[in-house]
Amino acid sequence: MKSLSLLRLLGLLALLISLAGIPLYGQGQQEGSQDPAAQPPTSTSQQSAESQPSQIFVGKVAKSRAGDFLLKGDAGMSYKLDNTDQVEPFLGKSVAITGTLDVTTNTIHITKIEAPSS
């Protein structure tokens, strides 16, 4: 009888030891898994540009003293414009720009630029 109890105790002890080791195997990262904390951080401007929806901005194209192209809105707001090749022909003209606003740099990333519809 004592040998049966001892055998059960040893079996139970072996089971507990084997179960205690299971979580240790699950903690290792698999090669295909994606851990957001392990991803390289993206810049703040990339994040804000990606998270902003496309909008239409209306105003007049101007050039700053530093040579940057700006969109001066009717409400007195001005935004820096990122695609100078696309913007240059519209200097001094009213335009409608479709793009995303990077709020950290106050820059419009232009998707489309055209004369506003009347």
C-alpha positions in Angstrom: 0.0 0.0 0.0 2.8 2.4 0.9 4.5 1.6 -2.5 1.3 2.5 -4.3 1.0 5.9 -2.5 4.7 6.6 -3.1 4.3 5.7 -6.8 1.3 8.1 -7.1 3.2 10.8 -5.3 6.1 10.4 -7.7 3.8 10.4 -10.7 2.1 13.6 -9.5 5.5 15.2 -8.9 6.6 14.3 -12.4 3.4 15.7 -13.9 3.8 19.0 -12.0 7.4 19.4 -13.1 6.5 18.8 -16.7 3.6 21.2 -16.6 5.7 23.9 -14.9 8.1 23.8 -17.9 5.4 24.3 -20.6 5.1 28.2 -20.3 8.9 28.4 -20.8 8.7 26.9 -24.2 5.9 29.3 -25.3 7.8 32.4 -24.4 10.4 32.1 -27.2 9.7 34.2 -30.3 8.9 32.3 -33.4 10.7 33.7 -36.6 7.4 34.5 -38.4 5.7 36.3 -35.4 5.4 40.1 -35.5 6.0 41.8 -32.2 5.1 45.6 -32.5 7.6 46.4 -29.8 10.4 44.7 -31.8 9.6 46.8 -34.9 11.9 49.7 -35.7 10.2 52.9 -34.8 8.9 55.1 -37.6 9.5 58.8 -37.6 6.7 61.0 -36.1 6.2 62.7 -39.4 5.7 59.4 -41.2 3.1 58.3 -38.6 1.1 61.5 -38.7 1.2 61.6 -42.5 0.0 58.1 -42.7 -2.7 58.5 -40.1 -4.2 61.7 -41.7 -6.9 61.3 -44.2 -6.7 62.9 -47.6 -8.2 66.4 -47.7 -8.7 69.2 -50.1 -7.0 72.5 -49.3 -7.9 75.7 -51.1 -5.7 78.8 -51.2 -3.1 80.8 -53.1 0.4 79.5 -53.8 3.2 81.7 -52.5 6.9 81.5 -51.9 8.6 82.1 -48.5 11.8 84.1 -48.0 13.5 80.8 -47.4 12.4 79.6 -50.9 9.7 77.1 -49.7 6.4 77.0 -51.5 3.4 77.8 -49.3 -0.3 77.5 -49.6 -1.9 80.6 -48.0 -5.5 79.8 -47.1 -8.5 82.1 -46.9 -8.6 81.8 -43.1 -5.1 83.1 -42.7 -3.5 79.7 -42.3 -0.4 78.8 -44.4 1.0 75.4 -45.1 4.3 74.3 -46.4 4.0 72.3 -49.7 6.3 69.3 -50.3 6.3 68.8 -54.1 8.0 71.9 -55.6 8.0 70.6 -59.2 4.3 70.2 -59.1 3.7 73.5 -57.3 6.0 75.9 -59.2 3.7 76.4 -62.2 0.9 77.6 -59.8 3.0 80.3 -58.1 0.7 83.3 -57.4 -2.4 81.4 -58.4 -5.4 80.1 -56.5 -5.4 76.3 -56.3 -7.2 73.3 -54.9 -4.7 70.8 -53.5 -5.6 67.2 -52.5 -3.2 65.7 -50.0 -2.5 64.8 -46.5 -1.4 67.2 -43.7 1.6 66.4 -41.6 0.6 68.3 -38.4 4.0 68.0 -36.9 5.7 70.0 -39.7 2.6 71.8 -41.0 3.4 70.4 -44.5 0.9 69.2 -47.1 2.0 66.1 -48.9 0.4 66.7 -52.3 -1.5 64.1 -54.2 -3.1 66.4 -56.8 -3.0 70.1 -57.5 -5.4 72.0 -59.8 -7.2 75.3 -60.4 -10.3 75.4 -58.1 -13.6 74.7 -59.7 -15.8 77.8 -59.9 
